Amino acid sequence: MSRKALIVADMLNDFIREGGALELGPAGRAIIPAVRRRIEACRAEGGVVIFVADHHAPDDPEFSLWPAHSVAGTKGCEVIAELAQRPTDRLVPKTRYSAMYKTELEEVLKAEKVAEVELCGVCTSICVLFTAADLRNRYIPTTVCAEAVADFDPEAHRFALKHMEKVLGVKVIR
């Protein structure tokens, strides 16, 4: 029997909370209710919720591009309280944009017998886009709910949704 997975990308204190190290601002906080609805729907359908979370070393090379954020052992790398994890949910730490890069995500998808994935969270043009590309490179049917993703840059957000739909074959729900 195959299942659906909801991958919740980087809904972490450092991205969502006011004053977080890499705060998205109001756009990030605005999607919390939509992400919560997607989580509840996935659970109700018997799917698996997988939180993927930036989890960086204090000297991560990524910090040459971005301010230090989601450092292991800090509150910044924790999932926001509004999306409280349940014992049946999975948490996959990541250190790069794609949640598939050198993580256990692919093994989790196989172990959970996942046949299709929905993505939500932040940032649309970075972690959501790169994870969607890696899922589609594995021919895993992928959906993104536009109201449940956000970005620092509205133009990059629109581009990423269009790119995922037109180039990667991701189903974008608007």
JOQUIKA-V623248 format. One record per backbone hydrogen bond with DSSP energy under -0.5 kcal/mol. CO is the residue of the C=O (numbers start at 1). NH is the residue of the N-H. E is the energy in kcal/mol with one decimal. If there is no record, write none. Layout:
co->CO nh->NH e->E
co->CO nh->NH e->E
This chain:
co->3 nh->115 e->-3.0
co->3 nh->116 e->-1.2
co->4 nh->48 e->-2.1
co->5 nh->7 e->-0.6
co->5 nh->118 e->-2.6
co->6 nh->8 e->-0.6
co->6 nh->50 e->-3.2
co->7 nh->9 e->-0.7
co->7 nh->120 e->-2.2
co->8 nh->10 e->-0.6
co->8 nh->52 e->-2.5
co->9 nh->122 e->-2.6
co->10 nh->12 e->-2.2
co->11 nh->80 e->-2.4
co->12 nh->15 e->-1.2
co->12 nh->16 e->-2.6
co->13 nh->17 e->-1.6
co->14 nh->22 e->-2.3
co->15 nh->24 e->-2.9
co->17 nh->20 e->-2.4
co->20 nh->23 e->-1.5
co->24 nh->27 e->-0.5
co->25 nh->28 e->-1.0
co->25 nh->29 e->-1.5
co->26 nh->30 e->-2.3
co->27 nh->31 e->-0.7
co->28 nh->31 e->-0.6
co->29 nh->32 e->-1.2
co->31 nh->35 e->-2.8
co->32 nh->36 e->-2.6
co->33 nh->37 e->-2.3
co->34 nh->38 e->-2.2
co->35 nh->39 e->-2.4
co->36 nh->40 e->-2.7
co->37 nh->41 e->-2.5
co->38 nh->42 e->-2.3
co->39 nh->43 e->-2.5
co->40 nh->44 e->-2.4
co->41 nh->45 e->-1.7
co->42 nh->47 e->-2.8
co->43 nh->46 e->-1.7
co->48 nh->6 e->-2.4
co->48 nh->50 e->-0.5
co->49 nh->51 e->-0.5
co->49 nh->90 e->-2.7
co->50 nh->8 e->-2.8
co->50 nh->52 e->-0.6
co->51 nh->92 e->-3.1
co->52 nh->10 e->-2.6
co->53 nh->94 e->-2.6
co->56 nh->72 e->-3.1
co->57 nh->60 e->-1.9
co->60 nh->63 e->-2.0
co->61 nh->64 e->-2.0
co->62 nh->65 e->-2.0
co->62 nh->66 e->-2.0
co->70 nh->56 e->-2.8
co->71 nh->74 e->-1.9
co->74 nh->77 e->-1.1
co->75 nh->78 e->-1.8
co->76 nh->14 e->-2.2
co->78 nh->13 e->-2.2
co->80 nh->83 e->-1.7
co->81 nh->84 e->-1.3
co->86 nh->89 e->-1.7
co->90 nh->51 e->-3.1
co->91 nh->93 e->-0.5
co->92 nh->53 e->-2.1
co->94 nh->55 e->-2.3
co->98 nh->101 e->-1.0
co->100 nh->102 e->-0.7
co->100 nh->103 e->-0.8
co->104 nh->108 e->-2.4
co->105 nh->109 e->-2.7
co->106 nh->110 e->-2.0
co->107 nh->111 e->-2.9
co->108 nh->112 e->-2.5
co->109 nh->114 e->-2.8
co->110 nh->113 e->-1.4
co->113 nh->3 e->-2.7
co->115 nh->141 e->-0.7
co->116 nh->5 e->-2.1
co->117 nh->143 e->-2.1
co->118 nh->7 e->-3.2
co->119 nh->145 e->-1.0
co->120 nh->9 e->-3.1
co->121 nh->150 e->-1.5
co->123 nh->126 e->-1.4
co->123 nh->128 e->-2.2
co->123 nh->129 e->-0.6
co->124 nh->129 e->-1.0
co->126 nh->130 e->-2.8
co->127 nh->131 e->-1.9
co->128 nh->132 e->-2.6
co->129 nh->133 e->-2.4
co->130 nh->134 e->-1.9
co->131 nh->135 e->-2.4
co->132 nh->136 e->-2.7
co->133 nh->137 e->-2.2
co->134 nh->138 e->-0.6
co->135 nh->138 e->-1.0
co->135 nh->140 e->-2.2
co->136 nh->139 e->-1.9
co->139 nh->141 e->-0.6
co->141 nh->117 e->-2.8
co->142 nh->171 e->-2.6
co->143 nh->119 e->-2.9
co->144 nh->146 e->-0.7
co->144 nh->173 e->-2.7
co->145 nh->148 e->-2.2
co->146 nh->149 e->-1.0
co->148 nh->121 e->-2.9
co->150 nh->123 e->-0.7
co->150 nh->124 e->-2.0
co->152 nh->154 e->-0.5
co->153 nh->157 e->-2.4
co->154 nh->158 e->-2.2
co->155 nh->159 e->-2.5
co->156 nh->160 e->-2.7
co->157 nh->161 e->-2.2
co->158 nh->162 e->-2.2
co->159 nh->163 e->-3.2
co->160 nh->164 e->-2.9
co->161 nh->165 e->-2.0
co->162 nh->166 e->-3.3
co->163 nh->167 e->-2.4
co->163 nh->168 e->-1.6
co->164 nh->169 e->-0.6
co->164 nh->170 e->-2.8
co->170 nh->172 e->-0.7
co->171 nh->144 e->-2.6
co->171 nh->173 e->-0.6
co->172 nh->174 e->-0.6
co->173 nh->146 e->-2.9
